[in-house]
Amino acid sequence: MLPVHVTVAAVIEHNNRFLMVEERTSRGEIVFNQPAGHLESDESLIEAVIREVKEETGLIFNPTELVGTYTLNPASNNQYYQRFCFTGTFEQPFTLAPEDDDIIAAHWMTIDEILGKVPQHRTGLIVQCLKDYIKGQRYALDSILCSRDELSLQREGINFLKQIVTKQE
């Protein structure tokens, strides 16, 4: 079994600019990324992306759709990643105020500005997520299931399937 890092990210657009964060890596490098981070235990993917956007930008993010799911197997650092990228809206005020100490600043950037920072991109998934967002790729949030009660989930499935069988008889 692979040790896979499950991560979330957000493509957030406002006035033809995209929200990016400038951050310091654990090795001290300065890189750019979409607001993103790791899934924590006992947290859904949606809860994780809301938390990460708040920590890294200060904005209250309301995810509305999944842009895509991306697997790096392996990434350039020989680690394995599964990224879930969301889009959505954010609440006022529009003031960017990162709360995470690793975040140097949050920026609204044009596509040209983002492309100008490619050598400093934390991951190649930045441009892939942006490309998919611009192409209009979207999936409903209810396509993502998070359960904290596996047995209850199984019972719901069984009940649904039994209703189908009953209707067929």
C-alpha positions as CSV (number, residue, x, y, z in Angstrom):
1,M,0.0,0.0,0.0
2,L,1.3,3.5,-0.9
3,P,1.5,6.2,1.7
4,V,-0.7,8.8,-0.1
5,H,-1.0,12.4,1.0
6,V,-4.6,13.5,0.6
7,T,-4.7,17.2,-0.1
8,V,-7.3,19.9,-1.0
9,A,-6.9,23.1,-3.0
10,A,-9.2,25.9,-4.1
11,V,-9.4,27.8,-7.4
12,I,-10.9,31.1,-6.4
13,E,-11.5,33.8,-9.1
14,H,-12.4,37.5,-8.5
15,N,-12.3,40.2,-11.2
16,N,-10.3,38.0,-13.6
17,R,-7.7,37.3,-11.0
18,F,-7.0,34.1,-9.1
19,L,-6.2,33.7,-5.4
20,M,-2.6,32.4,-4.9
21,V,-0.5,32.1,-1.7
22,E,3.2,32.8,-1.4
23,E,4.6,30.5,1.2
24,R,7.8,29.1,2.7
25,T,8.4,25.4,2.5
26,S,9.9,23.3,5.3
27,R,13.2,23.6,3.4
28,G,12.9,27.4,3.4
29,E,12.1,27.9,-0.3
30,I,9.6,30.5,-1.3
31,V,6.9,29.0,-3.5
32,F,3.4,29.8,-4.9
33,N,0.3,27.7,-4.7
34,Q,-3.4,27.8,-4.7
35,P,-4.8,27.9,-1.1
36,A,-4.2,24.2,-0.3
37,G,-3.2,21.7,2.3
38,H,-3.6,18.3,3.8
39,L,-6.7,16.6,5.0
40,E,-6.7,16.2,8.8
41,S,-8.2,13.2,10.6
42,D,-12.0,13.4,11.4
43,E,-12.5,16.0,8.7
44,S,-14.3,15.9,5.3
45,L,-12.7,17.1,2.2
46,I,-15.1,20.1,2.2
47,E,-14.3,20.9,5.8
48,A,-10.5,20.7,4.9
49,V,-10.7,23.1,2.0
50,I,-12.8,25.6,4.0
51,R,-10.2,25.4,6.8
52,E,-7.2,25.7,4.5
53,V,-8.5,28.8,2.6
54,K,-9.3,30.5,6.0
55,E,-5.8,29.7,7.4
56,E,-3.9,30.7,4.3
57,T,-5.9,33.7,3.2
58,G,-8.2,34.8,5.9
59,L,-11.3,34.4,3.6
60,I,-14.4,32.4,4.4
61,F,-14.7,30.0,1.5
62,N,-17.9,28.4,0.4
63,P,-17.1,25.5,-1.9
64,T,-19.8,25.0,-4.6
65,E,-18.2,22.5,-7.0
66,L,-15.3,20.0,-7.4
67,V,-13.0,21.0,-10.2
68,G,-11.2,17.7,-10.3
69,T,-9.3,14.9,-8.6
70,Y,-5.6,14.6,-9.3
71,T,-3.2,11.8,-8.5
72,L,0.6,12.2,-8.6
73,N,2.0,8.7,-8.5
74,P,4.7,9.7,-7.6
75,A,5.2,13.5,-7.6
76,S,8.6,15.0,-8.5
77,N,9.6,14.7,-4.8
78,N,8.9,10.9,-4.9
79,Q,5.8,11.3,-2.6
80,Y,2.3,10.3,-3.6
81,Y,-0.5,12.8,-3.6
82,Q,-4.3,12.8,-4.2
83,R,-5.5,16.3,-4.7
84,F,-9.1,17.4,-4.6
85,C,-9.5,20.8,-6.1
86,F,-12.6,22.9,-5.4
87,T,-14.1,26.2,-6.6
88,G,-16.7,28.4,-4.9
89,T,-17.4,31.7,-3.5
90,F,-16.1,33.7,-0.5
91,E,-17.8,36.0,1.9
92,Q,-17.0,39.6,2.5
93,P,-14.8,41.3,3.7
94,F,-12.4,40.7,0.8
95,T,-9.4,41.5,3.0
96,L,-6.6,39.0,2.7
97,A,-5.2,38.2,6.1
98,P,-3.3,34.9,6.2
99,E,-3.3,33.2,9.7
100,D,-0.7,30.4,8.9
101,D,2.9,31.4,9.8
102,D,4.2,29.6,6.7
103,I,2.2,32.0,4.5
104,I,4.1,35.1,3.4
105,A,1.2,36.7,1.6
106,A,-1.9,36.0,-0.3
107,H,-2.2,37.6,-3.8
108,W,-4.9,38.1,-6.5
109,M,-2.9,37.2,-9.7
110,T,-3.7,37.3,-13.4
111,I,-3.0,34.2,-15.5
112,D,0.1,35.9,-16.9
113,E,1.4,36.6,-13.4
114,I,0.8,33.0,-12.4
115,L,2.6,31.7,-15.5
116,G,5.4,34.1,-14.7
117,K,5.9,32.3,-11.3
118,V,6.1,28.8,-12.8
119,P,9.6,28.2,-11.6
120,Q,8.4,28.9,-8.1
121,H,5.2,26.7,-8.3
122,R,4.9,24.3,-5.4
123,T,3.4,21.7,-7.7
124,G,2.6,21.2,-11.4
125,L,-1.0,20.7,-10.4
126,I,-1.5,24.5,-10.1
127,V,-1.7,25.0,-13.8
128,Q,-3.7,21.7,-14.3
129,C,-6.3,22.8,-11.8
130,L,-6.4,26.3,-13.3
131,K,-6.8,24.8,-16.8
132,D,-9.6,22.5,-15.8
133,Y,-11.4,25.4,-14.0
134,I,-11.1,27.7,-17.1
135,K,-12.4,24.9,-19.4
136,G,-15.5,24.7,-17.1
137,Q,-14.8,21.3,-15.7
138,R,-17.1,20.9,-12.6
139,Y,-18.5,18.1,-10.5
140,A,-21.3,18.3,-7.9
141,L,-20.2,18.3,-4.3
142,D,-22.6,15.4,-3.6
143,S,-20.3,13.3,-5.7
144,I,-17.9,13.3,-2.7
145,L,-18.9,11.1,0.2
146,C,-17.5,11.5,3.7
147,S,-18.9,9.3,6.4
148,R,-17.9,9.1,10.0
149,D,-20.2,6.1,10.5
150,E,-19.5,3.2,8.1
151,L,-22.2,0.9,9.5
152,S,-24.9,3.6,9.1
153,L,-23.7,4.2,5.6
154,Q,-23.9,0.5,4.8
155,R,-27.5,0.3,6.3
156,E,-28.6,3.2,4.1
157,G,-27.2,1.5,1.1
158,I,-28.9,-1.8,2.0
159,N,-32.2,-0.1,2.5
160,F,-32.0,1.6,-0.8
161,L,-31.1,-1.6,-2.6
162,K,-33.9,-3.5,-0.9
163,Q,-36.4,-0.9,-2.1
164,I,-35.1,-1.3,-5.7
165,V,-35.5,-5.1,-5.4
166,T,-39.1,-4.7,-4.0
167,K,-40.1,-2.4,-6.8
168,Q,-38.8,-4.9,-9.4
169,E,-40.9,-7.8,-7.9
